[in-house]
Each structure stands twice: as structure tokens, then as C-alpha cells.
Amino acid sequence: MSSSLSNRIGLAIRAFVRLERYFYRTGISIMEAKNRIVRNAVKLYLSAPLYELLPTA
């Protein structure tokens, strides 16, 4: 196995373990955590959008 592939697998496992530990400590579900991330991202984007959508109708 190449070292770059080993590094990627190691980082993926580390991220997974850290997320699981976070879910356990905070008591929130995986879906709630994902929803929080998406909501925050959408709020930030809507506060200063990069692109303007033109009306289609």
C-alpha cells in the first residue's frame, strides 16, 4: 500500500473517531450535527452570496 493511501485512510479514521467522540460528548445525533453544519453554511452564504440568481419566471 502506498504511503499517500495509508495517510488518507489514517486521516479518515481519525476524523471518524473525533466526530463519534463529539457526538457522544454532546449527546446530539449525527443527523442533528449535519443539519447544524448545513444550516450555518447556508446562513453564511445568504448573508454574502457570491452569485446572484436571476428569476426564471
TORTORMAR-746985 format. One record per residue: residue in one letter; chain; residue number from 1; x negated, y, z negated of N, C-alpha, C in turn. Coordinates in Angstrom, 1 decimal. Example, Ala and Ser with C-alpha at 12.3 -4.5 7.8 and 13.67 -1.06 7.14 Angstrom:
BEGIN
type,mol,seq,nx,ny,nz,cax,cay,caz,cx,cy,cz
A,A,1,-13.2,-5.7,-7.8,-12.3,-4.5,-7.8,-13.2,-3.3,-7.8;
S,A,2,-12.8,-2.2,-7.1,-13.7,-1.1,-7.1,-12.9,0.0,-7.9;
***
This chain:
BEGIN
type,mol,seq,nx,ny,nz,cax,cay,caz,cx,cy,cz
M,A,1,-0.8,-1.2,0.0,0.0,0.0,0.0,-0.9,1.2,0.0;
S,A,2,-0.5,2.2,0.8,-1.4,3.4,0.9,-1.2,4.3,-0.4;
S,A,3,-2.2,5.1,-0.6,-2.1,5.9,-1.8,-1.1,7.0,-1.7;
S,A,4,-0.8,7.5,-0.6,0.3,8.5,-0.4,1.6,7.9,-0.7;
L,A,5,1.9,6.7,-0.3,3.1,6.0,-0.6,3.2,5.7,-2.1;
S,A,6,2.2,5.2,-2.7,2.2,5.0,-4.1,2.5,6.3,-4.9;
N,A,7,1.9,7.4,-4.4,2.1,8.7,-5.1,3.6,9.0,-5.0;
R,A,8,4.2,8.9,-3.8,5.6,9.2,-3.6,6.5,8.3,-4.5;
I,A,9,6.2,7.1,-4.6,7.0,6.1,-5.4,6.9,6.5,-6.9;
G,A,10,5.7,6.8,-7.3,5.4,7.2,-8.7,6.2,8.5,-9.0;
L,A,11,6.2,9.5,-8.1,6.9,10.7,-8.4,8.4,10.5,-8.4;
A,A,12,8.9,9.7,-7.6,10.3,9.4,-7.5,10.8,8.7,-8.8;
I,A,13,10.0,7.8,-9.3,10.3,7.1,-10.6,10.2,8.1,-11.7;
R,A,14,9.2,8.9,-11.7,9.1,9.9,-12.8,10.2,10.9,-12.8;
A,A,15,10.7,11.3,-11.7,11.8,12.2,-11.6,13.1,11.5,-12.1;
F,A,16,13.3,10.3,-11.7,14.4,9.5,-12.1,14.5,9.4,-13.6;
V,A,17,13.3,9.0,-14.2,13.3,8.8,-15.7,13.5,10.1,-16.4;
R,A,18,13.0,11.2,-15.9,13.2,12.5,-16.5,14.7,12.9,-16.5;
L,A,19,15.3,12.7,-15.3,16.7,13.0,-15.2,17.6,12.2,-16.1;
E,A,20,17.3,10.9,-16.2,18.0,10.0,-17.1,17.9,10.4,-18.6;
R,A,21,16.7,10.8,-18.9,16.4,11.3,-20.3,17.2,12.6,-20.6;
Y,A,22,17.3,13.5,-19.6,18.0,14.7,-19.7,19.5,14.4,-19.9;
F,A,23,20.0,13.5,-19.1,21.5,13.1,-19.2,21.8,12.5,-20.6;
Y,A,24,20.9,11.7,-21.1,21.1,11.1,-22.4,21.0,12.1,-23.5;
R,A,25,20.1,13.1,-23.4,19.9,14.1,-24.5,21.1,15.1,-24.5;
T,A,26,21.5,15.5,-23.3,22.6,16.5,-23.2,24.0,15.9,-23.3;
G,A,27,24.1,14.6,-23.0,25.4,14.0,-23.1,26.3,14.3,-21.9;
I,A,28,25.7,14.8,-20.8,26.6,15.1,-19.6,26.3,13.9,-18.7;
S,A,29,27.3,13.8,-17.8,27.2,12.7,-16.8,26.4,13.2,-15.6;
I,A,30,26.0,12.2,-14.8,25.2,12.5,-13.6,26.0,13.4,-12.6;
M,A,31,27.3,13.2,-12.5,28.2,14.0,-11.6,28.3,15.4,-12.1;
E,A,32,28.4,15.6,-13.4,28.5,16.9,-14.0,27.2,17.7,-13.8;
A,A,33,26.1,17.0,-13.9,24.8,17.7,-13.7,24.7,18.1,-12.2;
K,A,34,25.1,17.2,-11.3,25.0,17.6,-9.9,25.9,18.7,-9.6;
N,A,35,27.1,18.7,-10.2,28.1,19.8,-9.9,27.6,21.1,-10.4;
R,A,36,26.9,21.1,-11.6,26.3,22.3,-12.1,25.2,22.9,-11.1;
I,A,37,24.4,22.0,-10.6,23.4,22.4,-9.7,24.0,23.0,-8.4;
V,A,38,25.0,22.4,-7.9,25.6,22.8,-6.7,26.3,24.2,-6.9;
R,A,39,27.1,24.2,-8.0,27.8,25.5,-8.3,26.8,26.7,-8.5;
N,A,40,25.7,26.4,-9.2,24.7,27.5,-9.3,24.1,27.9,-8.0;
A,A,41,23.8,26.9,-7.2,23.3,27.2,-5.9,24.2,28.0,-5.0;
V,A,42,25.5,27.7,-5.0,26.5,28.4,-4.2,26.7,29.8,-4.7;
K,A,43,26.7,30.0,-6.1,26.9,31.3,-6.6,25.7,32.2,-6.2;
L,A,44,24.5,31.7,-6.3,23.3,32.4,-5.9,23.3,32.8,-4.5;
Y,A,45,23.7,31.9,-3.6,23.8,32.2,-2.2,24.8,33.2,-1.9;
L,A,46,26.0,33.1,-2.5,27.1,34.1,-2.2,26.8,35.5,-2.8;
S,A,47,25.9,35.5,-3.8,25.5,36.9,-4.3,24.6,37.6,-3.3;
A,A,48,23.9,36.9,-2.5,23.0,37.5,-1.5,22.8,36.5,-0.3;
P,A,49,23.9,36.4,0.6,23.8,35.5,1.7,22.7,35.9,2.7;
L,A,50,22.1,34.9,3.3,21.1,35.1,4.4,21.8,35.3,5.7;
Y,A,51,22.9,34.7,5.9,23.6,34.7,7.2,25.0,35.2,7.0;
E,A,52,25.5,35.9,8.0,26.9,36.3,8.0,27.7,35.5,8.9;
L,A,53,28.8,34.9,8.4,29.7,34.1,9.3,30.7,35.0,9.9;
L,A,54,30.8,34.8,11.2,31.8,35.6,12.0,33.2,34.9,11.9;
P,A,55,34.3,35.6,11.8,35.6,35.0,11.8,35.9,34.3,13.1;
T,A,56,36.5,33.1,13.1,36.8,32.4,14.3,38.2,32.6,14.8;
A,A,57,39.0,33.2,14.0,40.4,33.4,14.4,40.7,34.8,14.7;
***
